[in-house]
Amino acid sequence: MPLPAPAPDQASAQRRLPRAVGVALATAGLLAVTAASAAVTVAVGKPDTRPATAPAPRTTAAATAAPSAGASAGTTPSAVPVPTVVPSEPAPASTVKGTVSNGKHDGDLRYFLLPIPAGGESYGPADGMPMTRDDVSEIFGKQDDIDTILNRLGYRDGATRTYRTADGKAEVTVTLLHFGSADTASRFVQGYTIKSQEPIDIDGDPNAHGFRRTPKHEAYTGSMTGISSQGDVQYTIDVDVKGTPDKALLNDLMKRQREWLASGG
C-alpha cells in the first residue's frame, strides 16, 4: 500500500524533522554520538495535493456525424470548435544557490540536499528547510551536551527535507549538518551509532555507517539510516518503507548524496 501523499501547505509539515535520537558525549578521544532510534509513525489520511490531470477533450456527436439527408445541396456544415487543453504552469525554478570547492561548502546549505527524483513529492517547502540550533538539539533529544558537541566541531548550520517517492512506497528524509572542517564532520560520523538496529554496510563508502530496522510483520513500516560526510558537511539519510527495507535503496541514495555534495550539481 503506498504511503500517503504529502500535504505541503500544512503548517505541521513545514516543521517536519528527522526522527529523534539521543546523544551521549565521550570527553576522551574521539567524539562519541550514540543515537537511539525513536518509533516512526507514518502519517495517514493526507490528501493527494497534486493537480488533477485535465481530461482529454471529447469530440461531440455533432462534429463526427455525417450531414443529414435533408441538408440542402451546397450547404457546408458549420465546424464545431474543439476545446483546447491549457497546460498547467511549471513549478517555479528554485533560487537557492550554493558552491563547493575542495570540500568546503558555501551558500545556502539547502542547495546541497539530494534532489527529489522525478515524480517525488516534498513534505513542506520544495527547497527544504533550514535548521536552527534548537532544531538540531531536538533531533538529538535536547540533551545538555549537544551544544558542547556542536561548538567543539564548529557547527555552522543545517538543512533537511522529506519527500515521498513517485511510486508512494518510500519516504526519504535527508539531513545535512555543516561543520567547521572536513575533519570535524568526519569525527561526528565516526562516533555515531544507532542502538537496537542491525548494522549494514554502505557500498562504496568505508567511512559510512548504515543501520536497518526490520519490522515484525511485512505489513508494518521498516526503516534504514545511513550516516556519512563529504567535505565539511555531515549527511544522514533516513528511509521508511513498508516491510523489510532493501539496503540497495539506501546505498543508491547515499551514493547520489555523496556525489551531489562533492560536485555541487
CYANA upper distance limits for C-alpha pairs under 8 A (distance plus 0.5 A):
  1 MET  CA    169 LYS  CA      7.79
  1 MET  CA    242 LYS  CA      8.28
  2 PRO  CA    167 ASP  CA      7.54
  2 PRO  CA    168 GLY  CA      4.93
  2 PRO  CA    169 LYS  CA      5.36
  2 PRO  CA    170 ALA  CA      8.37
  3 LEU  CA     42 VAL  CA      8.16
  3 LEU  CA     44 VAL  CA      8.39
  3 LEU  CA    164 ARG  CA      8.11
  3 LEU  CA    168 GLY  CA      5.61
  3 LEU  CA    169 LYS  CA      6.24
  3 LEU  CA    170 ALA  CA      7.37
  3 LEU  CA    171 GLU  CA      8.02
  4 PRO  CA     43 ALA  CA      7.48
  4 PRO  CA     44 VAL  CA      6.34
  4 PRO  CA     45 GLY  CA      7.17
  4 PRO  CA     46 LYS  CA      6.41
  4 PRO  CA     47 PRO  CA      7.94
  4 PRO  CA     48 ASP  CA      7.97
  4 PRO  CA    168 GLY  CA      7.64
  5 ALA  CA     46 LYS  CA      6.48
  5 ALA  CA     47 PRO  CA      6.67
  5 ALA  CA     48 ASP  CA      5.34
  5 ALA  CA     49 THR  CA      7.76
  5 ALA  CA    121 GLU  CA      8.11
  5 ALA  CA    164 ARG  CA      7.68
  5 ALA  CA    168 GLY  CA      7.88
  6 PRO  CA     46 LYS  CA      7.00
  6 PRO  CA     47 PRO  CA      7.90
  6 PRO  CA     48 ASP  CA      7.22
  6 PRO  CA     49 THR  CA      7.77
  6 PRO  CA    121 GLU  CA      7.02
  6 PRO  CA    122 SER  CA      6.99
  6 PRO  CA    123 TYR  CA      5.65
  6 PRO  CA    124 GLY  CA      8.44
  6 PRO  CA    163 TYR  CA      8.13
  6 PRO  CA    164 ARG  CA      7.56
  7 ALA  CA     13 ALA  CA      7.51
  7 ALA  CA     46 LYS  CA      6.72
  7 ALA  CA     47 PRO  CA      7.20
  7 ALA  CA     48 ASP  CA      7.59
  7 ALA  CA     49 THR  CA      6.76
  7 ALA  CA    123 TYR  CA      6.77
  7 ALA  CA    124 GLY  CA      7.72
  8 PRO  CA     13 ALA  CA      6.89
  8 PRO  CA     14 GLN  CA      7.89
  8 PRO  CA     49 THR  CA      8.43
  8 PRO  CA    122 SER  CA      7.26
  8 PRO  CA    123 TYR  CA      5.62
  8 PRO  CA    124 GLY  CA      4.79
  8 PRO  CA    125 PRO  CA      7.02
  9 ASP  CA     13 ALA  CA      7.92
  9 ASP  CA     14 GLN  CA      8.38
  9 ASP  CA    124 GLY  CA      7.14
 10 GLN  CA     14 GLN  CA      7.38
 10 GLN  CA    124 GLY  CA      7.91
 11 ALA  CA     15 ARG  CA      7.49
 12 SER  CA     16 ARG  CA      7.15
 13 ALA  CA    123 TYR  CA      6.35
 13 ALA  CA    124 GLY  CA      5.58
 14 GLN  CA    123 TYR  CA      7.68
 14 GLN  CA    124 GLY  CA      4.98
 14 GLN  CA    125 PRO  CA      7.22
 14 GLN  CA    129 MET  CA      8.10
 15 ARG  CA    124 GLY  CA      8.28
 16 ARG  CA    123 TYR  CA      8.23
 16 ARG  CA    124 GLY  CA      8.09
 16 ARG  CA    162 THR  CA      8.25
 17 LEU  CA    135 ASP  CA      8.22
 17 LEU  CA    139 ILE  CA      7.79
 17 LEU  CA    160 THR  CA      7.67
 17 LEU  CA    161 ARG  CA      8.48
 18 PRO  CA    139 ILE  CA      7.06
 18 PRO  CA    160 THR  CA      8.30
 18 PRO  CA    173 THR  CA      6.97
 18 PRO  CA    174 VAL  CA      8.48
 18 PRO  CA    175 THR  CA      7.80
 18 PRO  CA    238 ASP  CA      8.06
 19 ARG  CA     37 SER  CA      7.64
 19 ARG  CA     38 ALA  CA      6.82
 19 ARG  CA     39 ALA  CA      8.42
 19 ARG  CA     40 VAL  CA      7.54
 19 ARG  CA    139 ILE  CA      7.08
 20 ALA  CA     36 ALA  CA      8.48
 20 ALA  CA     37 SER  CA      7.20
 20 ALA  CA     38 ALA  CA      6.29
 20 ALA  CA    138 GLU  CA      7.34
 20 ALA  CA    139 ILE  CA      5.00
 20 ALA  CA    140 PHE  CA      6.40
 20 ALA  CA    141 GLY  CA      6.74
 21 VAL  CA     35 ALA  CA      5.41
 21 VAL  CA     36 ALA  CA      5.51
 21 VAL  CA     37 SER  CA      5.95
 21 VAL  CA     38 ALA  CA      6.92
 21 VAL  CA    139 ILE  CA      6.25
 21 VAL  CA    140 PHE  CA      5.09
 21 VAL  CA    141 GLY  CA      6.13
 22 GLY  CA     34 THR  CA      6.99
 22 GLY  CA     35 ALA  CA      5.38
 22 GLY  CA     36 ALA  CA      5.85
 22 GLY  CA     37 SER  CA      8.32
 22 GLY  CA    139 ILE  CA      8.37
 22 GLY  CA    140 PHE  CA      5.36
 22 GLY  CA    141 GLY  CA      5.40
 22 GLY  CA    143 GLN  CA      7.90
 23 VAL  CA     33 VAL  CA      5.90
 23 VAL  CA     34 THR  CA      5.52
 23 VAL  CA     35 ALA  CA      6.14
 23 VAL  CA     36 ALA  CA      8.40
 23 VAL  CA    140 PHE  CA      6.12
 23 VAL  CA    141 GLY  CA      7.40
 23 VAL  CA    143 GLN  CA      7.27
 23 VAL  CA    145 ASP  CA      8.50
 23 VAL  CA    146 ILE  CA      7.66
 24 ALA  CA     32 ALA  CA      7.12
 24 ALA  CA     33 VAL  CA      5.98
 24 ALA  CA     34 THR  CA      6.06
 24 ALA  CA    145 ASP  CA      8.00
 25 LEU  CA     31 LEU  CA      6.90
 25 LEU  CA     32 ALA  CA      5.90
 25 LEU  CA     33 VAL  CA      6.60
 25 LEU  CA    145 ASP  CA      7.17
 25 LEU  CA    146 ILE  CA      8.44
 25 LEU  CA    149 ILE  CA      7.74
 26 ALA  CA     30 LEU  CA      7.86
 26 ALA  CA     31 LEU  CA      6.24
 26 ALA  CA     32 ALA  CA      5.74
 26 ALA  CA     33 VAL  CA      8.40
 27 THR  CA     31 LEU  CA      7.45
 30 LEU  CA    187 ARG  CA      7.20
 30 LEU  CA    190 GLN  CA      8.39
 30 LEU  CA    191 GLY  CA      7.49
 31 LEU  CA    149 ILE  CA      8.26
 31 LEU  CA    187 ARG  CA      7.01
 31 LEU  CA    188 PHE  CA      7.02
 31 LEU  CA    190 GLN  CA      8.37
 31 LEU  CA    191 GLY  CA      6.33
 32 ALA  CA    188 PHE  CA      8.00
 32 ALA  CA    190 GLN  CA      8.09
 32 ALA  CA    191 GLY  CA      4.61
 32 ALA  CA    192 TYR  CA      6.86
 33 VAL  CA    188 PHE  CA      7.68
 33 VAL  CA    191 GLY  CA      5.52
 33 VAL  CA    192 TYR  CA      5.06
 33 VAL  CA    193 THR  CA      7.14
 34 THR  CA    191 GLY  CA      7.72
 34 THR  CA    192 TYR  CA      6.05
 34 THR  CA    193 THR  CA      5.57
 34 THR  CA    194 ILE  CA      6.69
 34 THR  CA    195 LYS  CA      7.87
 35 ALA  CA    140 PHE  CA      7.99
 35 ALA  CA    192 TYR  CA      7.30
 35 ALA  CA    193 THR  CA      6.08
 35 ALA  CA    194 ILE  CA      4.97
 35 ALA  CA    195 LYS  CA      6.75
 36 ALA  CA    194 ILE  CA      5.77
 36 ALA  CA    195 LYS  CA      5.49
 36 ALA  CA    196 SER  CA      7.96
 37 SER  CA    194 ILE  CA      6.77
 37 SER  CA    195 LYS  CA      7.24
 37 SER  CA    196 SER  CA      8.29
 40 VAL  CA    221 THR  CA      8.49
 54 ALA  CA     85 VAL  CA      7.78
 56 ALA  CA     85 VAL  CA      8.25
 57 PRO  CA     82 VAL  CA      7.92
 57 PRO  CA     83 PRO  CA      6.81
 57 PRO  CA     84 THR  CA      8.09
 57 PRO  CA     85 VAL  CA      7.98
 59 THR  CA     63 ALA  CA      6.98
 59 THR  CA     64 THR  CA      7.82
 59 THR  CA     82 VAL  CA      7.57
 60 THR  CA     64 THR  CA      7.37
 61 ALA  CA     65 ALA  CA      6.43
 62 ALA  CA     80 VAL  CA      7.72
 63 ALA  CA     79 ALA  CA      7.58
 63 ALA  CA     80 VAL  CA      6.12
 67 PRO  CA     71 ALA  CA      7.16
 67 PRO  CA     77 PRO  CA      7.45
 71 ALA  CA     75 THR  CA      7.41
 94 SER  CA    127 ASP  CA      7.49
 96 VAL  CA    108 ASP  CA      6.82
 96 VAL  CA    110 ARG  CA      7.54
 96 VAL  CA    111 TYR  CA      6.15
 96 VAL  CA    127 ASP  CA      7.84
 97 LYS  CA    107 GLY  CA      6.58
 97 LYS  CA    108 ASP  CA      6.32
 97 LYS  CA    111 TYR  CA      6.07
 98 GLY  CA    105 HIS  CA      7.73
 98 GLY  CA    106 ASP  CA      6.14
 98 GLY  CA    107 GLY  CA      4.69
 98 GLY  CA    108 ASP  CA      5.93
 98 GLY  CA    109 LEU  CA      7.35
 98 GLY  CA    111 TYR  CA      6.15
 98 GLY  CA    112 PHE  CA      7.71
 98 GLY  CA    264 GLY  CA      7.83
 99 THR  CA    105 HIS  CA      6.38
 99 THR  CA    106 ASP  CA      5.78
 99 THR  CA    107 GLY  CA      6.73
 99 THR  CA    264 GLY  CA      6.73
100 VAL  CA    104 LYS  CA      5.94
100 VAL  CA    105 HIS  CA      4.95
100 VAL  CA    106 ASP  CA      6.72
100 VAL  CA    261 LEU  CA      8.18
100 VAL  CA    262 ALA  CA      7.75
100 VAL  CA    263 SER  CA      7.45
100 VAL  CA    264 GLY  CA      6.51
101 SER  CA    105 HIS  CA      7.26
102 ASN  CA    231 GLY  CA      8.01
103 GLY  CA    182 ALA  CA      7.46
103 GLY  CA    230 GLN  CA      7.34
103 GLY  CA    231 GLY  CA      4.43
103 GLY  CA    232 ASP  CA      6.67
103 GLY  CA    262 ALA  CA      7.21
104 LYS  CA    181 SER  CA      8.02
104 LYS  CA    182 ALA  CA      8.24
104 LYS  CA    231 GLY  CA      6.54
104 LYS  CA    232 ASP  CA      6.32
105 HIS  CA    109 LEU  CA      8.25
105 HIS  CA    231 GLY  CA      8.24
105 HIS  CA    232 ASP  CA      7.40
105 HIS  CA    233 VAL  CA      8.03
107 GLY  CA    111 TYR  CA      8.42
108 ASP  CA    112 PHE  CA      8.47
109 LEU  CA    113 LEU  CA      7.84
109 LEU  CA    130 PRO  CA      8.12
109 LEU  CA    157 ASP  CA      8.08
109 LEU  CA    158 GLY  CA      7.24
109 LEU  CA    159 ALA  CA      6.63
109 LEU  CA    176 LEU  CA      8.09
109 LEU  CA    178 HIS  CA      8.21
110 ARG  CA    127 ASP  CA      7.00
110 ARG  CA    128 GLY  CA      6.60
110 ARG  CA    129 MET  CA      7.45
110 ARG  CA    130 PRO  CA      7.25
110 ARG  CA    159 ALA  CA      6.00
110 ARG  CA    160 THR  CA      7.73
111 TYR  CA    127 ASP  CA      8.05
112 PHE  CA    260 TRP  CA      7.17
112 PHE  CA    261 LEU  CA      6.38
112 PHE  CA    264 GLY  CA      7.06
113 LEU  CA    128 GLY  CA      8.21
113 LEU  CA    159 ALA  CA      8.05
113 LEU  CA    160 THR  CA      7.72
113 LEU  CA    161 ARG  CA      7.86
113 LEU  CA    174 VAL  CA      7.19
113 LEU  CA    175 THR  CA      8.03
113 LEU  CA    176 LEU  CA      7.64
113 LEU  CA    257 GLN  CA      7.88
114 LEU  CA    174 VAL  CA      7.55
114 LEU  CA    256 ARG  CA      7.65
114 LEU  CA    257 GLN  CA      5.74
114 LEU  CA    260 TRP  CA      7.21
116 ILE  CA    120 GLY  CA      6.39
116 ILE  CA    121 GLU  CA      7.96
116 ILE  CA    122 SER  CA      8.11
116 ILE  CA    163 TYR  CA      7.54
117 PRO  CA    165 THR  CA      7.79
117 PRO  CA    166 ALA  CA      8.31
118 ALA  CA    166 ALA  CA      7.53
119 GLY  CA    165 THR  CA      7.38
119 GLY  CA    166 ALA  CA      4.97
120 GLY  CA    163 TYR  CA      6.95
120 GLY  CA    164 ARG  CA      6.01
120 GLY  CA    165 THR  CA      4.93
120 GLY  CA    166 ALA  CA      4.93
121 GLU  CA    163 TYR  CA      5.81
121 GLU  CA    164 ARG  CA      5.77
121 GLU  CA    165 THR  CA      7.17
121 GLU  CA    166 ALA  CA      7.63
122 SER  CA    126 ALA  CA      6.01
122 SER  CA    161 ARG  CA      7.82
122 SER  CA    162 THR  CA      6.46
122 SER  CA    163 TYR  CA      4.62
122 SER  CA    164 ARG  CA      6.92
123 TYR  CA    161 ARG  CA      7.80
123 TYR  CA    162 THR  CA      6.02
123 TYR  CA    163 TYR  CA      6.00
123 TYR  CA    164 ARG  CA      8.13
124 GLY  CA    128 GLY  CA      7.59
124 GLY  CA    161 ARG  CA      8.31
124 GLY  CA    162 THR  CA      8.29
125 PRO  CA    129 MET  CA      7.31
126 ALA  CA    161 ARG  CA      8.42
127 ASP  CA    161 ARG  CA      8.08
128 GLY  CA    159 ALA  CA      7.39
128 GLY  CA    160 THR  CA      6.15
128 GLY  CA    161 ARG  CA      4.95
128 GLY  CA    162 THR  CA      8.12
129 MET  CA    159 ALA  CA      6.02
129 MET  CA    160 THR  CA      5.91
129 MET  CA    161 ARG  CA      6.76
130 PRO  CA    157 ASP  CA      8.18
130 PRO  CA    158 GLY  CA      6.35
130 PRO  CA    159 ALA  CA      4.81
130 PRO  CA    160 THR  CA      7.07
131 MET  CA    135 ASP  CA      6.04
131 MET  CA    136 VAL  CA      7.18
131 MET  CA    157 ASP  CA      7.14
131 MET  CA    158 GLY  CA      5.26
131 MET  CA    159 ALA  CA      5.61
131 MET  CA    160 THR  CA      7.56
132 THR  CA    136 VAL  CA      7.00
132 THR  CA    157 ASP  CA      7.42
132 THR  CA    158 GLY  CA      7.45
133 ARG  CA    137 SER  CA      6.54
133 ARG  CA    157 ASP  CA      8.13
134 ASP  CA    138 GLU  CA      6.58
135 ASP  CA    139 ILE  CA      6.99
136 VAL  CA    140 PHE  CA      7.11
136 VAL  CA    158 GLY  CA      8.17
137 SER  CA    141 GLY  CA      6.79
137 SER  CA    142 LYS  CA      5.18
137 SER  CA    143 GLN  CA      7.76
137 SER  CA    146 ILE  CA      6.87
137 SER  CA    147 ASP  CA      8.11
138 GLU  CA    142 LYS  CA      5.60
140 PHE  CA    146 ILE  CA      7.82
142 LYS  CA    146 ILE  CA      7.52
144 ASP  CA    148 THR  CA      8.44
145 ASP  CA    149 ILE  CA      6.80
146 ILE  CA    150 LEU  CA      6.70
147 ASP  CA    151 ASN  CA      6.49
148 THR  CA    152 ARG  CA      6.59
149 ILE  CA    153 LEU  CA      6.82
150 LEU  CA    154 GLY  CA      6.61
150 LEU  CA    155 TYR  CA      5.51
151 ASN  CA    155 TYR  CA      6.55
153 LEU  CA    179 PHE  CA      6.63
153 LEU  CA    180 GLY  CA      6.76
153 LEU  CA    184 THR  CA      5.73
153 LEU  CA    185 ALA  CA      7.76
153 LEU  CA    188 PHE  CA      8.32
154 GLY  CA    179 PHE  CA      5.75
154 GLY  CA    180 GLY  CA      4.87
154 GLY  CA    181 SER  CA      8.17
154 GLY  CA    184 THR  CA      8.03
155 TYR  CA    177 LEU  CA      7.88
155 TYR  CA    178 HIS  CA      6.42
155 TYR  CA    179 PHE  CA      4.78
155 TYR  CA    180 GLY  CA      6.47
156 ARG  CA    177 LEU  CA      8.21
156 ARG  CA    178 HIS  CA      5.86
156 ARG  CA    179 PHE  CA      6.06
156 ARG  CA    180 GLY  CA      7.32
157 ASP  CA    177 LEU  CA      6.62
157 ASP  CA    178 HIS  CA      5.78
157 ASP  CA    179 PHE  CA      8.05
158 GLY  CA    175 THR  CA      7.88
158 GLY  CA    176 LEU  CA      5.92
158 GLY  CA    177 LEU  CA      4.94
158 GLY  CA    178 HIS  CA      6.38
159 ALA  CA    175 THR  CA      6.35
159 ALA  CA    176 LEU  CA      5.76
159 ALA  CA    177 LEU  CA      7.29
160 THR  CA    173 THR  CA      7.61
160 THR  CA    174 VAL  CA      6.06
160 THR  CA    175 THR  CA      4.85
160 THR  CA    176 LEU  CA      6.78
161 ARG  CA    173 THR  CA      6.19
161 ARG  CA    174 VAL  CA      6.05
161 ARG  CA    175 THR  CA      7.29
162 THR  CA    171 GLU  CA      7.54
162 THR  CA    172 VAL  CA      6.00
162 THR  CA    173 THR  CA      4.67
162 THR  CA    174 VAL  CA      6.93
163 TYR  CA    171 GLU  CA      6.29
163 TYR  CA    172 VAL  CA      5.95
163 TYR  CA    173 THR  CA      7.09
164 ARG  CA    168 GLY  CA      6.54
164 ARG  CA    169 LYS  CA      8.14
164 ARG  CA    170 ALA  CA      6.44
164 ARG  CA    171 GLU  CA      5.02
164 ARG  CA    172 VAL  CA      6.86
165 THR  CA    169 LYS  CA      7.03
165 THR  CA    170 ALA  CA      6.12
165 THR  CA    171 GLU  CA      6.86
165 THR  CA    172 VAL  CA      8.15
169 LYS  CA    241 VAL  CA      6.58
169 LYS  CA    242 LYS  CA      7.40
170 ALA  CA    239 VAL  CA      7.22
170 ALA  CA    240 ASP  CA      6.18
170 ALA  CA    241 VAL  CA      5.21
170 ALA  CA    242 LYS  CA      7.96
171 GLU  CA    239 VAL  CA      6.23
171 GLU  CA    240 ASP  CA      5.69
171 GLU  CA    241 VAL  CA      7.13
172 VAL  CA    237 ILE  CA      7.49
172 VAL  CA    238 ASP  CA      6.22
172 VAL  CA    239 VAL  CA      5.14
172 VAL  CA    240 ASP  CA      7.09
173 THR  CA    237 ILE  CA      6.19
173 THR  CA    238 ASP  CA      5.56
173 THR  CA    239 VAL  CA      7.02
174 VAL  CA    235 TYR  CA      7.66
174 VAL  CA    236 THR  CA      6.37
174 VAL  CA    237 ILE  CA      5.16
174 VAL  CA    238 ASP  CA      7.07
175 THR  CA    235 TYR  CA      6.12
175 THR  CA    236 THR  CA      5.66
175 THR  CA    237 ILE  CA      6.96
176 LEU  CA    233 VAL  CA      6.95
176 LEU  CA    234 GLN  CA      6.23
176 LEU  CA    235 TYR  CA      5.05
176 LEU  CA    236 THR  CA      7.07
177 LEU  CA    233 VAL  CA      6.13
177 LEU  CA    234 GLN  CA      5.65
177 LEU  CA    235 TYR  CA      6.89
178 HIS  CA    185 ALA  CA      8.02
178 HIS  CA    232 ASP  CA      6.59
178 HIS  CA    233 VAL  CA      5.06
178 HIS  CA    234 GLN  CA      6.94
179 PHE  CA    184 THR  CA      6.95
179 PHE  CA    185 ALA  CA      6.11
179 PHE  CA    232 ASP  CA      5.93
179 PHE  CA    233 VAL  CA      6.53
179 PHE  CA    234 GLN  CA      8.00
180 GLY  CA    184 THR  CA      7.03
180 GLY  CA    185 ALA  CA      8.00
180 GLY  CA    232 ASP  CA      6.90
181 SER  CA    185 ALA  CA      6.83
181 SER  CA    231 GLY  CA      7.63
181 SER  CA    232 ASP  CA      5.12
182 ALA  CA    186 SER  CA      6.62
182 ALA  CA    229 SER  CA      8.38
182 ALA  CA    230 GLN  CA      7.68
182 ALA  CA    231 GLY  CA      4.95
182 ALA  CA    232 ASP  CA      4.40
182 ALA  CA    233 VAL  CA      7.59
183 ASP  CA    187 ARG  CA      6.69
183 ASP  CA    232 ASP  CA      7.77
184 THR  CA    188 PHE  CA      6.80
184 THR  CA    232 ASP  CA      7.84
185 ALA  CA    189 VAL  CA      7.14
185 ALA  CA    229 SER  CA      6.69
185 ALA  CA    230 GLN  CA      8.48
185 ALA  CA    231 GLY  CA      7.90
185 ALA  CA    232 ASP  CA      5.93
185 ALA  CA    233 VAL  CA      6.42
185 ALA  CA    234 GLN  CA      5.89
186 SER  CA    190 GLN  CA      6.79
186 SER  CA    228 SER  CA      7.93
186 SER  CA    229 SER  CA      6.39
186 SER  CA    232 ASP  CA      8.41
186 SER  CA    234 GLN  CA      7.71
187 ARG  CA    191 GLY  CA      7.22
188 PHE  CA    192 TYR  CA      7.12
188 PHE  CA    234 GLN  CA      8.09
189 VAL  CA    207 ASN  CA      8.44
189 VAL  CA    208 ALA  CA      7.81
189 VAL  CA    209 HIS  CA      8.19
189 VAL  CA    227 ILE  CA      6.99
189 VAL  CA    228 SER  CA      6.22
189 VAL  CA    229 SER  CA      7.36
189 VAL  CA    234 GLN  CA      7.60
190 GLN  CA    207 ASN  CA      7.97
192 TYR  CA    209 HIS  CA      8.25
192 TYR  CA    227 ILE  CA      8.34
193 THR  CA    209 HIS  CA      8.10
194 ILE  CA    211 PHE  CA      7.53
197 GLN  CA    211 PHE  CA      6.33
197 GLN  CA    212 ARG  CA      6.14
197 GLN  CA    213 ARG  CA      5.89
198 GLU  CA    211 PHE  CA      5.87
198 GLU  CA    212 ARG  CA      5.63
198 GLU  CA    213 ARG  CA      6.89
199 PRO  CA    209 HIS  CA      7.96
199 PRO  CA    210 GLY  CA      6.16
199 PRO  CA    211 PHE  CA      4.95
199 PRO  CA    212 ARG  CA      6.97
200 ILE  CA    209 HIS  CA      7.76
200 ILE  CA    210 GLY  CA      5.30
200 ILE  CA    211 PHE  CA      5.82
200 ILE  CA    212 ARG  CA      7.27
200 ILE  CA    247 LYS  CA      8.34
201 ASP  CA    206 PRO  CA      8.47
201 ASP  CA    208 ALA  CA      8.20
201 ASP  CA    209 HIS  CA      7.23
201 ASP  CA    210 GLY  CA      6.18
202 ILE  CA    206 PRO  CA      7.61
202 ILE  CA    208 ALA  CA      6.65
202 ILE  CA    209 HIS  CA      7.17
202 ILE  CA    210 GLY  CA      6.48
202 ILE  CA    226 GLY  CA      7.94
202 ILE  CA    250 LEU  CA      8.32
202 ILE  CA    251 ASN  CA      6.12
202 ILE  CA    254 MET  CA      8.20
203 ASP  CA    251 ASN  CA      6.45
204 GLY  CA    255 LYS  CA      8.10
207 ASN  CA    228 SER  CA      7.15
208 ALA  CA    226 GLY  CA      7.53
208 ALA  CA    227 ILE  CA      6.09
208 ALA  CA    228 SER  CA      5.02
208 ALA  CA    229 SER  CA      8.13
209 HIS  CA    226 GLY  CA      6.24
209 HIS  CA    227 ILE  CA      5.68
209 HIS  CA    228 SER  CA      7.08
210 GLY  CA    224 MET  CA      7.80
210 GLY  CA    225 THR  CA      6.16
210 GLY  CA    226 GLY  CA      4.92
210 GLY  CA    227 ILE  CA      6.90
211 PHE  CA    224 MET  CA      6.04
211 PHE  CA    225 THR  CA      5.69
211 PHE  CA    226 GLY  CA      7.01
212 ARG  CA    222 GLY  CA      8.26
212 ARG  CA    223 SER  CA      6.34
212 ARG  CA    224 MET  CA      4.80
212 ARG  CA    225 THR  CA      6.99
212 ARG  CA    245 PRO  CA      7.87
212 ARG  CA    247 LYS  CA      8.47
213 ARG  CA    222 GLY  CA      6.14
213 ARG  CA    223 SER  CA      5.70
213 ARG  CA    224 MET  CA      6.73
213 ARG  CA    245 PRO  CA      8.36
214 THR  CA    222 GLY  CA      5.61
214 THR  CA    223 SER  CA      7.38
214 THR  CA    243 GLY  CA      7.76
214 THR  CA    244 THR  CA      5.77
214 THR  CA    245 PRO  CA      7.36
215 PRO  CA    220 TYR  CA      6.35
215 PRO  CA    221 THR  CA      6.61
215 PRO  CA    222 GLY  CA      5.60
215 PRO  CA    243 GLY  CA      6.84
215 PRO  CA    244 THR  CA      6.99
216 LYS  CA    220 TYR  CA      7.76
217 HIS  CA    243 GLY  CA      7.39
218 GLU  CA    242 LYS  CA      7.28
218 GLU  CA    243 GLY  CA      4.50
218 GLU  CA    244 THR  CA      6.97
219 ALA  CA    242 LYS  CA      6.85
219 ALA  CA    243 GLY  CA      6.28
220 TYR  CA    242 LYS  CA      6.28
220 TYR  CA    243 GLY  CA      6.19
221 THR  CA    240 ASP  CA      6.99
221 THR  CA    241 VAL  CA      6.03
221 THR  CA    242 LYS  CA      4.93
221 THR  CA    243 GLY  CA      6.07
221 THR  CA    244 THR  CA      8.34
222 GLY  CA    240 ASP  CA      6.29
222 GLY  CA    241 VAL  CA      5.92
222 GLY  CA    242 LYS  CA      6.37
222 GLY  CA    243 GLY  CA      5.98
222 GLY  CA    244 THR  CA      6.14
222 GLY  CA    245 PRO  CA      6.35
223 SER  CA    238 ASP  CA      7.65
223 SER  CA    239 VAL  CA      5.95
223 SER  CA    240 ASP  CA      4.93
223 SER  CA    241 VAL  CA      6.69
223 SER  CA    244 THR  CA      8.44
223 SER  CA    245 PRO  CA      6.73
224 MET  CA    238 ASP  CA      6.27
224 MET  CA    239 VAL  CA      5.67
224 MET  CA    240 ASP  CA      7.20
224 MET  CA    245 PRO  CA      7.31
224 MET  CA    247 LYS  CA      7.98
224 MET  CA    250 LEU  CA      7.57
225 THR  CA    236 THR  CA      7.47
225 THR  CA    237 ILE  CA      6.07
225 THR  CA    238 ASP  CA      4.99
225 THR  CA    239 VAL  CA      6.88
225 THR  CA    250 LEU  CA      8.06
226 GLY  CA    236 THR  CA      6.09
226 GLY  CA    237 ILE  CA      5.69
226 GLY  CA    238 ASP  CA      7.15
226 GLY  CA    250 LEU  CA      7.49
226 GLY  CA    254 MET  CA      7.45
227 ILE  CA    234 GLN  CA      8.03
227 ILE  CA    235 TYR  CA      6.41
227 ILE  CA    236 THR  CA      5.06
227 ILE  CA    237 ILE  CA      7.18
228 SER  CA    234 GLN  CA      6.39
228 SER  CA    235 TYR  CA      6.09
228 SER  CA    236 THR  CA      7.16
229 SER  CA    233 VAL  CA      6.10
229 SER  CA    234 GLN  CA      4.58
229 SER  CA    235 TYR  CA      6.11
229 SER  CA    258 ARG  CA      8.10
230 GLN  CA    234 GLN  CA      6.97
230 GLN  CA    235 TYR  CA      8.30
230 GLN  CA    258 ARG  CA      6.68
230 GLN  CA    261 LEU  CA      6.83
230 GLN  CA    262 ALA  CA      7.07
231 GLY  CA    261 LEU  CA      8.41
231 GLY  CA    262 ALA  CA      7.95
233 VAL  CA    261 LEU  CA      8.47
237 ILE  CA    250 LEU  CA      8.23
237 ILE  CA    253 LEU  CA      8.11
237 ILE  CA    254 MET  CA      7.61
239 VAL  CA    250 LEU  CA      7.69
240 ASP  CA    245 PRO  CA      8.27
241 VAL  CA    245 PRO  CA      6.71
246 ASP  CA    250 LEU  CA      8.02
247 LYS  CA    251 ASN  CA      6.65
248 ALA  CA    252 ASP  CA      6.69
249 LEU  CA    253 LEU  CA      6.84
250 LEU  CA    254 MET  CA      6.54
251 ASN  CA    255 LYS  CA      6.64
252 ASP  CA    256 ARG  CA      6.72
253 LEU  CA    257 GLN  CA      6.60
254 MET  CA    258 ARG  CA      6.55
255 LYS  CA    259 GLU  CA      6.74
256 ARG  CA    260 TRP  CA      6.57
257 GLN  CA    261 LEU  CA      6.67
258 ARG  CA    262 ALA  CA      6.70
259 GLU  CA    263 SER  CA      6.58
259 GLU  CA    264 GLY  CA      8.49
260 TRP  CA    264 GLY  CA      5.74
260 TRP  CA    265 GLY  CA      6.00
261 LEU  CA    265 GLY  CA      8.30
